[in-house]
């Protein structure tokens, strides 16, 4: 048979908290489905509050995912032009002078440093900190994590010469010491997001200096020349451009076509988020929202939840309520807020909008008649109400949109949750047909940098199934949301004056 003409494409990596993926996209940003390699892994939760990983095991897994994607790409006769990467924000690990890990990889969900956030709030001005960094005193961010490590592992800290993310550790293994993108740096809580430089006061809070961190660079400045072992393993990737990894949330917006404030992107996967991309020279950072960087020019503004599909898994795996599909169907058949329950959905601590890492989940109103489906439905609704709070905090940056674009497995595959979000927000929710939004975002930015997609920033989202809000149900959810807020105010009184 005659050989097919080569197809040009880019390899995209997606480093998540539950799996790592590698996949190839063609020069129009279309996924080559046969190349998708998705390798799941489990985080370590041995200690109370721990959610961590072994960084070296993750590097092996990422390399395996690349192996599988490239094997498929060779069969498809694909010519790889470049590599882009998405990585979850906020990961932290230490390395010594030889570049070897001194700590485990702490994820955004690791809350062992939560006591440090209370000390930070007691001693320092959180609003001023937020106004410079777009971050909060929270266990997700590096100041609290580094203070906790110093208090609990002094000898480990003394052996550590640099503090880096999973993204930097991967590129260190591939190329040697590397810079960090403004995007990944903005998720640390140590970057002045307006000036795109390490913030001296934040560094002082964390007890480190710029020498302990990677040099900063924009994501369109690629690296080349893989180290010998990887060059032999992947000869077709040896001299191509490897663009610096960027934060997965901002890339999900790009991958879904949500490249302006007119198009908010909602994600419910393992966790949840609502974000917009803003292209402004001067940005007033709204209290209650995070503000990160997509690149030197663009901000990512929004809010994040620590809960989503992980709560569904808690019901089915943690409590052993199975089968999952039967439980989800039963929850879907219930009328909105018909269960008599009020839930504070902080299984992994609160992030947006109040960033109370010490908050924990509460299910109020349980009776002998309460069924598992009642609790699951109530938890899903409670998580959805948090999106309303995020949208309210974002209102100055992103006025009420005509629709919200939905990504993430829990929204894409759950009509119930998508309709719930539309009713609670009182805004149409449109499912994105892009199944791998973050990796696609990394691919699109790489293609744009190579000159293939000159109109990237003026595109509009592709649209799938649409869910329209129902005014009567919105009123039901508003009453339930106020009931949730009353319970929150009772159990978690403010720790700062707003």
C-alpha positions in Angstrom: 0.0 0.0 0.0 1.3 3.5 -0.8 2.4 5.5 2.3 0.1 8.4 3.3 1.5 11.9 3.2 2.8 13.1 6.6 0.5 15.0 8.8 1.9 17.9 10.8 1.0 18.2 14.4 2.0 19.2 18.0 2.3 16.9 21.0 0.4 18.2 24.0 0.9 17.0 27.6 -1.6 17.4 30.4 -0.3 16.8 33.9 -3.3 16.4 36.2 -3.8 15.4 39.8 -5.4 12.0 38.9 -3.9 11.2 35.5 -1.3 12.3 33.0 -2.1 12.5 29.3 -0.2 12.9 26.0 -2.0 13.5 22.7 -1.3 14.9 19.3 -3.3 17.7 17.6 -3.1 18.6 13.9 -2.3 22.2 12.8 -6.0 23.2 12.9 -6.2 22.2 16.5 -8.1 18.9 16.0 -7.2 16.0 18.2 -5.9 12.9 16.6 -7.9 10.5 18.7 -5.8 7.4 18.2 -2.8 9.2 19.8 -4.5 9.9 23.2 -2.7 8.2 26.1 -4.4 8.7 29.4 -2.6 7.0 32.4 -4.3 7.4 35.8 -2.5 7.4 39.1 -3.4 7.7 42.8 -2.2 10.4 45.1 -0.9 9.6 48.6 -3.2 10.4 51.5 -1.4 8.7 54.4 -1.4 11.6 56.8 -4.3 13.7 57.7 -4.6 16.4 55.1 -2.0 14.9 52.9 -2.5 14.8 49.1 0.9 14.2 47.6 2.8 12.2 44.9 6.2 10.7 44.3 7.7 13.1 41.7 10.0 10.4 40.2 7.2 8.0 39.7 5.2 10.7 38.0 8.1 11.4 35.6 8.1 7.7 34.7 4.4 7.8 34.1 4.6 11.0 32.0 7.4 9.4 29.9 5.2 6.3 29.4 2.3 8.4 28.2 4.6 10.1 25.7 5.8 6.7 24.5 2.3 5.6 23.8 1.2 8.8 22.0 4.3 8.7 19.8 3.8 5.1 18.9 0.4 5.9 17.7 1.6 9.1 15.9 4.2 7.1 14.0 1.5 4.8 12.7 -0.5 7.9 11.6 2.7 9.2 9.9 2.6 12.4 12.0 5.4 14.9 11.8 5.7 16.5 15.3 6.5 20.2 15.1 6.5 21.2 18.8 5.4 20.2 22.3 3.1 22.2 24.6 2.2 21.3 28.2 -0.5 21.9 30.7 0.1 21.3 34.4 -2.1 21.7 37.4 -1.4 24.9 39.4 0.1 25.1 42.9 2.2 21.9 43.2 5.4 22.3 45.3 8.5 20.2 45.9 12.1 20.8 46.9 15.3 19.8 45.1 18.9 19.7 46.3 22.1 20.9 44.6 22.1 17.9 42.3 18.4 18.4 41.4 17.2 15.4 43.4 13.9 15.7 45.3 14.1 16.6 49.0 10.3 16.4 49.5 7.3 14.6 48.1 5.3 16.6 45.5 2.6 18.5 47.4 -0.6 19.1 45.4 -3.0 22.0 45.6 -5.3 19.8 47.7 -2.7 19.1 50.4 -4.0 21.0 53.5 -1.4 20.0 56.1 -0.2 23.6 56.1 -3.7 25.0 57.0 -2.6 26.1 60.5 -0.1 28.4 58.9 -2.8 30.2 57.0 -4.4 31.2 60.3 -1.1 32.6 61.6 -0.6 34.5 58.3 -4.1 36.0 58.6 -3.5 37.0 62.2 -0.2 38.7 61.5 -0.3 40.1 58.0 -2.6 42.1 55.7 -4.3 39.5 53.4 -6.0 42.2 51.2 -2.7 43.8 50.5 -1.1 40.4 49.7 -4.1 39.5 47.4 -3.8 42.9 45.7 -0.3 42.1 44.6 -0.4 38.4 44.0 -4.0 37.6 43.2 -3.8 34.8 45.8 -4.9 34.3 49.4 -3.5 33.0 52.6 -4.5 29.4 51.9 -2.9 25.9 52.0 -3.0 25.7 48.2 -0.3 28.4 47.9 3.4 28.3 48.7 3.8 30.8 51.6 1.7 28.5 53.9 3.3 25.3 52.5 6.9 26.6 52.9 6.3 27.9 56.4 4.8 24.5 57.4 7.8 22.7 55.9 10.2 24.9 57.8 8.3 24.3 61.0 8.1 20.5 60.6 11.1 19.6 58.5 13.9 22.0 59.3 16.7 19.6 58.1 14.9 19.0 54.8 14.5 22.7 54.2 18.2 23.3 54.9 19.2 20.7 52.2 16.8 22.3 49.6 18.4 24.7 47.2 15.3 25.3 44.9 11.6 25.1 45.3 9.8 24.1 42.1 6.5 22.7 40.6 5.9 19.4 38.9 6.2 21.3 35.5 9.7 22.5 36.4 10.8 19.1 37.6 9.7 17.5 34.4 11.5 20.0 32.2 14.5 19.7 34.5 14.7 16.0 33.8 14.2 16.6 30.1 16.6 19.6 29.6 18.4 20.4 32.8 17.6 23.4 34.9 14.8 25.4 33.3 12.8 28.7 33.7 9.2 28.8 34.9 6.5 30.3 32.9 4.6 33.4 34.3 1.5 31.2 34.2 2.9 28.5 36.5 4.6 31.1 38.7 1.4 33.0 39.2 -0.1 29.9 40.9 2.5 29.9 43.7 1.3 33.0 45.5 4.8 34.5 45.2 4.4 36.4 41.9 3.4 40.1 41.6 0.9 39.4 38.9 0.8 42.9 37.6 4.6 43.3 37.3 5.4 39.7 36.4 8.2 39.4 38.9 8.7 37.6 42.2 7.1 39.7 44.9 9.6 40.6 47.7 7.0 40.7 50.5 5.5 37.4 49.5 9.0 35.9 49.4 9.6 37.3 52.9 6.4 35.6 54.2 7.6 32.3 52.7 11.1 32.7 54.1 12.9 32.4 50.8 14.8 34.5 48.3 14.6 34.7 44.4 17.6 32.4 44.3 15.5 29.6 45.7 13.2 29.9 42.7 13.4 29.3 38.9 14.0 32.3 36.6 10.9 33.6 35.0 10.0 33.5 31.3 7.0 33.8 29.0 5.6 30.6 27.7 6.4 31.3 24.1 10.1 31.0 24.7 10.7 27.3 23.9 13.5 25.0 25.0 15.2 22.6 22.6 17.8 19.8 22.7 16.6 17.0 25.0 19.1 15.4 27.3 20.8 12.3 25.7 18.7 9.6 27.4 15.4 11.2 26.2 16.8 12.2 22.8 17.6 8.5 22.2 14.2 7.5 23.5 12.3 10.1 21.4 14.5 11.1 18.4 11.6 12.9 16.7 11.3 15.2 19.7 15.0 15.9 20.2 15.4 19.3 18.5 11.8 20.5 18.2 10.4 23.4 20.3 9.2 22.5 23.8 7.1 25.4 25.0 7.1 26.0 28.8 4.2 24.4 30.7 1.3 26.6 31.7 -1.5 26.4 34.2 -4.3 24.0 33.3 -7.2 26.3 34.2 -6.2 29.1 31.8 -5.4 26.5 29.1 -8.8 24.9 29.5 -10.4 28.3 28.6 -8.2 28.5 25.5 -8.9 25.0 24.5 -12.7 25.6 24.8 -12.4 28.8 22.8 -13.2 31.0 25.9 -10.5 33.6 25.1 -12.3 36.8 26.3 -14.4 37.9 29.3 -17.5 37.4 27.2 -17.0 33.6 27.5 -16.7 32.3 31.0 -15.6 28.7 31.2 -17.0 26.5 34.0 -15.2 23.2 34.8 -16.3 20.4 37.0 -13.9 17.5 36.9 -12.2 16.2 40.0 -12.6 19.7 41.4 -14.4 22.8 40.0 -13.6 26.3 38.7 -15.1 29.3 36.9 -12.7 31.5 34.9 -12.4 34.2 32.3 -9.3 35.4 30.3 -8.8 39.1 30.5 -6.5 41.2 28.2 -5.9 44.4 30.2 -2.9 46.5 30.9 -4.3 47.7 34.3 -6.4 45.2 36.2 -8.2 45.9 39.5 -8.1 42.6 41.3 -11.5 41.8 42.7 -11.6 40.4 46.3 -12.8 36.8 46.5 -11.4 35.9 43.1 -8.0 34.5 42.2 -6.0 36.3 39.5 -3.3 34.3 37.7 -1.4 34.8 34.5 -1.9 33.1 31.2 1.1 34.9 29.8 2.7 38.3 30.1 -0.2 40.0 28.4 -3.3 38.1 29.7 -4.8 37.4 33.1 -6.9 34.4 34.2 -9.6 35.6 36.7 -12.0 33.4 38.5 -12.6 31.1 41.4 -11.8 27.5 42.3 -13.5 24.8 44.3 -11.7 21.8 45.8 -14.7 19.6 45.2 -16.4 18.1 42.1 -16.2 14.6 40.9 -14.1 13.7 44.0 -17.3 14.1 46.1 -19.2 11.7 43.8 -16.3 9.2 44.3 -16.4 9.7 48.0 -20.0 8.5 48.1 -19.4 5.5 45.8 -15.9 4.5 46.9 -15.5 6.0 50.4 -19.0 5.0 51.7 -19.3 2.0 49.4 -22.6 3.2 47.9 -22.7 1.3 44.6 -23.3 0.9 41.7 -22.3 4.5 40.8 -24.6 4.9 37.8 -27.6 3.7 39.8 -26.9 6.2 42.5 -26.5 9.0 40.0 -29.7 8.1 38.2 -31.6 8.1 41.5 -30.1 11.6 42.4 -31.1 12.9 38.9 -34.7 11.8 39.4 -35.1 13.9 42.6 -36.8 17.3 42.4 -34.5 20.3 43.1 -33.9 20.9 46.8 -36.5 18.2 47.7 -34.2 16.3 50.1 -34.5 18.6 53.2 -30.7 18.8 53.5 -28.3 21.8 53.7 -24.7 21.0 52.7 -21.5 22.9 53.1 -19.4 21.0 50.4 -15.9 21.4 51.8 -14.7 17.8 51.8 -11.2 19.1 50.9 -11.5 22.6 52.5 -12.9 25.7 51.1 -11.3 27.7 48.4 -13.4 30.3 46.6 -14.8 32.7 47.6 -13.6 32.8 51.3 -10.5 30.6 51.1 -11.1 28.9 54.4 -8.8 25.9 54.2 -9.8 24.8 57.7 -13.5 24.5 56.7 -14.9 21.0 56.4 -18.0 19.5 54.9 -21.3 19.5 56.8 -24.6 17.7 56.0 -27.4 19.2 58.0 -31.0 17.9 58.2 -30.4 14.1 58.0 -33.3 12.0 59.2 -34.1 8.3 59.2 -35.7 8.7 55.9 -32.7 10.3 54.2 -31.4 8.1 51.3 -28.0 8.1 49.7 -29.4 9.7 46.5 -30.7 12.6 48.7 -27.3 13.2 50.0 -25.6 13.0 46.6 -28.2 15.4 45.1 -27.8 17.8 47.9 -24.0 17.7 47.6 -24.1 18.4 43.9 -26.5 21.3 44.4 -24.3 22.7 47.2 -21.2 22.6 45.0 -23.2 24.4 42.3 -24.2 27.2 44.7 -20.5 27.9 45.2 -20.3 28.7 41.5 -22.9 31.4 42.1 -20.7 33.0 44.8 -17.7 32.9 42.4 -19.8 34.5 39.6 -20.8 37.3 41.9 -17.2 38.0 42.9 -16.3 38.1 39.2 -19.0 40.5 38.3 -16.8 43.6 38.0 -14.4 41.8 35.6 -17.0 39.7 33.7 -20.5 41.2 33.6 -23.4 38.8 33.3 -22.7 36.7 30.2 -25.3 35.3 27.8 -23.9 31.8 28.3 -21.3 29.8 30.2 -19.2 27.3 28.4 -18.9 24.0 30.3 -15.9 21.6 30.4 -14.8 18.8 32.6 -16.1 15.2 32.8 -18.8 15.8 35.4 -20.5 18.5 33.4 -19.9 17.0 29.9 -21.3 13.6 31.0 -23.9 14.7 33.5 -27.0 16.5 32.0 -28.3 16.7 35.6 -25.4 18.7 36.8 -25.3 20.9 33.7 -28.9 21.8 34.0 -28.4 22.4 37.8 -25.6 24.9 36.9 -27.8 26.7 34.4 -30.6 27.0 36.9 -28.4 28.1 39.8 -26.5 30.7 37.7 -29.7 31.7 35.8 -27.6 31.6 32.7 -27.5 29.3 29.7 -24.9 26.6 30.0 -23.4 25.3 26.7 -21.3 22.1 26.7 -18.0 22.4 25.0 -17.4 19.6 22.4 -13.7 19.8 23.2 -13.2 16.7 25.4 -9.6 17.6 26.4 -9.7 21.3 26.8 -6.5 21.8 28.8 -4.2 19.8 26.4 -5.9 21.4 23.5 -5.2 24.8 24.9 -1.5 23.9 25.2 -1.6 22.7 21.6 -3.3 25.8 20.3 -0.8 28.2 22.0 2.1 26.2 20.6 0.5 26.3 17.1 -0.1 30.1 17.5 3.5 30.6 18.4 4.5 28.7 15.3 2.3 30.9 13.1 -0.4 28.4 12.3 -3.4 30.1 14.1 -3.0 33.9 13.7 -6.7 34.5 14.7 -6.6 32.5 17.9 -7.6 35.4 20.1 -10.6 36.3 18.1 -12.2 32.9 17.9 -15.5 31.9 19.5 -16.3 28.7 21.4 -17.5 25.6 19.5 -20.8 24.7 21.0 -22.5 21.4 21.9 -25.7 20.7 23.9 -27.3 23.7 25.5 -29.1 24.0 28.9 -31.4 26.9 29.4 -32.2 28.2 32.9 -35.7 27.7 34.3 -36.9 30.7 36.3 -39.0 28.6 38.7 -36.1 26.3 39.6 -33.8 29.3 39.9 -36.0 30.7 42.6 -35.9 27.3 44.4 -32.1 27.3 44.3 -31.8 30.9 45.5 -33.8 30.0 48.6 -31.6 27.0 49.2 -28.4 29.0 48.5 -29.4 31.5 51.2 -30.1 28.7 53.6 -26.6 27.4 52.9 -25.1 30.8 53.5 -26.9 31.1 56.8 -25.4 27.8 57.9 -21.9 28.8 56.7 -22.1 32.1 58.6 -23.1 30.2 61.8 -20.3 27.7 61.7 -17.5 29.6 60.0 -17.7 33.3 61.1 -15.4 35.7 59.2 -11.8 35.7 60.2 -11.3 39.1 58.5 -13.3 42.3 58.0 -14.6 42.5 54.4 
